């Protein structure tokens, strides 16, 4: 309780002489510093979100594009093929007190911004397509194939420099939904060494019924969700595997930790 009283920044009491107000200047300074740190972190998060959202493009590349557009426009060449002039009237409606020259320059900067965002979208979608290539993981040790070398070079060119932790988050391809047949075949291959012939034949029959029945319906739901979700299983995994269950996670979910502890004890 003593620590709580010492942390109070403002207190008052009623005395016969009137209202007695006490201010703890050290506590007020601590509150101010805490608020300043919180605002600084919030600004930092906003900056990181902007950098991650526009990566691999940078503000410097936007300035470069704007300079090129303005230079071409001043030199008498219209890189927008009439788009800049067509949006002058809309810019003039917003900046009513500006001269026509300033309005035209603002239109040029807006057009450069359009090009900059178009560049970001094209690069992100190109990286998303490139990152779907997985054959490099299955190549034998030794010299890489020409296809893999070209892939690595293209990713390095489009990937940018000095990425942050989440810079490639919006460039990652969506999790692919496998077919029911492929999933069932993998499951049967994994359980075959663990089952007797009679039980395995029964499992084959049940798997075929699932594949031709409810499996198709469930797979359509997953495909539909994959159209708008980056990962069609992550939120369900968190909600139903980790958060909804009331049983201990260590025993029922995290088997690897138990195995590692058992091995260490042995």
C-alpha positions in Angstrom: 0.0 0.0 0.0 2.9 2.4 0.7 4.1 1.9 -2.9 0.6 2.6 -4.2 0.3 5.8 -2.2 3.8 7.0 -3.4 2.7 6.5 -7.0 -0.3 8.8 -6.8 0.3 11.9 -8.8 -2.7 14.0 -7.6 -4.5 13.9 -4.3 -6.6 16.3 -2.3 -8.1 16.6 1.1 -10.7 18.8 2.8 -9.4 20.7 5.8 -10.9 23.4 8.0 -8.8 25.9 6.1 -10.2 24.7 2.7 -9.2 22.3 0.0 -5.6 21.0 0.2 -4.3 19.9 -3.2 -1.1 17.9 -3.4 0.8 17.2 -6.6 3.6 14.6 -6.8 5.9 16.0 -9.5 7.9 12.9 -9.8 4.8 10.8 -10.5 3.6 13.4 -13.0 7.0 13.2 -14.8 6.8 9.4 -14.9 3.3 9.6 -16.4 4.5 12.1 -19.0 7.5 9.9 -19.9 5.3 6.9 -20.1 2.9 8.7 -22.5 5.7 10.0 -24.6 7.2 6.5 -24.9 3.8 5.1 -25.8 3.3 7.8 -28.5 6.8 7.2 -29.9 6.2 3.4 -30.1 2.9 4.0 -31.8 4.6 6.3 -34.4 7.3 3.6 -34.9 4.6 0.9 -35.5 2.9 3.2 -38.1 6.2 3.7 -39.8 6.9 0.0 -39.9 3.5 -0.8 -41.2 3.9 1.8 -44.0 7.4 0.5 -44.9 6.1 -3.1 -44.9 3.1 -2.2 -47.0 5.1 -0.4 -49.6 8.2 -2.7 -49.6 10.3 -3.2 -51.7 9.5 0.3 -52.9 10.9 3.2 -50.9 10.1 6.9 -50.5 13.3 7.5 -52.4 11.9 5.6 -55.4 8.7 7.7 -55.2 10.8 10.9 -55.3 12.8 9.6 -58.2 9.6 8.8 -60.2 8.1 12.2 -59.3 11.3 13.9 -60.5 11.2 12.1 -63.8 7.6 12.9 -64.4 8.1 16.6 -63.6 11.2 16.7 -65.8 9.4 15.1 -68.8 6.4 17.4 -68.3 8.6 20.5 -68.2 10.5 19.3 -71.2 7.3 19.2 -73.2 6.6 15.4 -73.2 3.4 14.1 -71.5 4.2 10.7 -69.9 0.6 10.3 -68.8 -0.9 10.6 -72.4 -3.5 13.2 -71.2 -4.2 11.8 -67.7 -2.5 14.7 -66.0 -4.5 17.4 -67.9 -7.8 15.5 -67.3 -7.3 15.5 -63.5 -6.3 19.2 -63.3 -10.0 20.2 -62.9 -10.4 17.9 -59.9 -7.3 19.2 -58.3 -8.4 22.8 -59.0 -11.7 22.1 -57.2 -9.7 21.1 -54.0 -7.0 23.8 -54.2 -9.1 26.7 -55.3 -6.6 29.5 -54.4 -3.7 28.1 -56.3 -2.4 29.2 -59.7 -2.8 26.9 -62.7 0.9 26.1 -62.8 0.9 24.9 -59.1 -2.3 22.8 -59.8 -0.6 21.3 -62.8 2.5 20.4 -60.7 0.3 18.8 -58.1 -1.4 16.7 -60.8 2.1 15.6 -61.9 2.9 14.5 -58.4 -0.4 12.6 -58.1 0.3 10.8 -61.4 3.8 9.9 -60.1 2.2 8.5 -56.9 -0.1 6.4 -59.1 2.9 5.0 -60.9 4.6 4.3 -57.6 1.7 2.3 -56.2 1.3 0.5 -59.5 5.0 -0.5 -59.2 4.4 -1.8 -55.7 1.5 -3.9 -56.7 3.3 -5.4 -59.7 6.4 -6.3 -57.7 4.4 -7.8 -54.9 2.3 -9.9 -57.2 5.4 -10.9 -59.1 7.1 -12.0 -55.9 4.0 -13.9 -54.9 4.1 -15.9 -58.2 7.9 -16.5 -57.9 7.6 -17.7 -54.3 5.3 -20.5 -55.5 8.3 -22.2 -57.0 9.4 -25.0 -54.6 11.4 -27.4 -56.8 14.7 -25.9 -55.6 14.1 -27.8 -52.3 14.0 -31.2 -54.0 17.1 -30.8 -56.1 20.1 -33.0 -55.4 23.2 -31.6 -53.8 25.6 -30.1 -56.3 25.2 -27.7 -59.1 21.8 -26.0 -59.3 19.7 -26.2 -62.4 19.4 -23.3 -64.7 15.8 -22.8 -63.8 16.6 -22.4 -60.1 19.5 -20.0 -60.8 17.2 -17.8 -62.9 14.6 -18.0 -60.1 17.1 -16.9 -57.4 18.4 -14.0 -59.5 14.9 -12.8 -60.2 13.8 -12.9 -56.6 17.0 -11.0 -55.6 16.3 -8.3 -58.2 12.7 -7.8 -57.1 13.2 -8.5 -53.4 14.7 -5.2 -52.5 17.4 -4.4 -49.9 17.4 -4.4 -46.1 13.9 -5.9 -45.5 12.3 -5.6 -42.1 10.8 -8.6 -40.2 7.4 -8.4 -41.9 8.4 -6.8 -45.2 7.5 -9.9 -47.3 4.3 -10.6 -45.5 2.1 -9.2 -48.3 4.2 -10.9 -51.0 3.9 -14.5 -49.6 1.6 -16.8 -51.7 -1.6 -18.0 -50.1 -1.6 -21.5 -48.6 -2.6 -23.9 -51.3 -5.6 -26.2 -50.6 -4.7 -29.8 -51.6 -7.2 -32.1 -53.2 -9.1 -34.6 -51.1 -7.5 -37.5 -53.1 -4.0 -36.2 -52.4 -4.7 -35.8 -48.7 -6.3 -39.2 -48.4 -3.4 -40.9 -50.2 -0.8 -39.2 -47.9 -2.8 -40.3 -44.9 -3.0 -43.9 -46.0 0.7 -44.0 -46.7 1.5 -42.7 -43.3 -0.7 -45.2 -41.4 0.0 -48.3 -43.4 3.2 -49.2 -41.4 1.2 -48.8 -38.2 -1.8 -51.0 -39.0 -2.5 -54.7 -39.5 -3.7 -55.7 -42.9 -7.3 -56.2 -41.8 -7.5 -52.8 -40.1 -5.7 -51.1 -43.0 -8.2 -52.5 -45.5 -11.0 -51.1 -43.3 -9.3 -47.8 -43.2 -9.0 -47.8 -47.0 -12.7 -48.3 -47.3 -13.5 -45.5 -44.8 -11.1 -43.2 -46.6 -12.7 -43.9 -50.0 -16.2 -43.2 -48.5 -14.9 -39.9 -47.1 -13.2 -39.0 -50.3 -16.4 -39.5 -52.3 -18.8 -38.1 -49.7 -18.2 -35.5 -47.0 -14.6 -34.8 -48.1 -15.7 -33.1 -51.3 -18.1 -30.8 -49.4 -15.4 -29.9 -46.8 -12.8 -29.2 -49.5 -15.2 -26.8 -51.3 -15.5 -24.8 -48.0 -11.7 -24.7 -47.7 -11.3 -23.5 -51.3 -13.9 -20.8 -50.7 -12.1 -19.6 -47.6 -8.7 -19.6 -49.3 -10.0 -17.0 -51.8 -10.2 -14.3 -49.1 -7.9 -15.7 -46.3 -4.1 -15.7 -46.5 -4.0 -18.9 -44.6 -7.2 -20.9 -44.5 -6.2 -22.9 -41.4 -4.3 -20.6 -39.0 -7.3 -18.9 -37.3 -9.2 -22.2 -36.9 -6.0 -23.7 -35.5 -5.6 -21.0 -32.9 -9.4 -20.9 -32.0 -10.2 -24.6 -31.8 -6.9 -26.3 -31.1 -5.4 -23.9 -28.6 -8.0 -21.5 -27.3 -11.3 -23.6 -27.2 -9.8 -26.6 -25.5 -9.8 -26.6 -21.7 -7.3 -29.5 -21.4 -3.6 -28.9 -20.7 -1.7 -27.9 -23.8 1.5 -29.6 -22.9 -0.1 -33.1 -22.8 -2.7 -32.7 -25.5 -1.0 -30.4 -28.1 2.8 -30.0 -27.5 3.9 -33.6 -27.8 7.4 -32.7 -28.9 8.2 -31.0 -25.6 7.2 -34.1 -23.7 9.3 -36.4 -26.0 12.3 -34.1 -25.6 12.0 -34.1 -21.8 11.6 -37.9 -21.8 14.7 -38.3 -24.0 16.7 -36.0 -21.8 15.7 -38.0 -18.7 16.7 -41.3 -20.3 
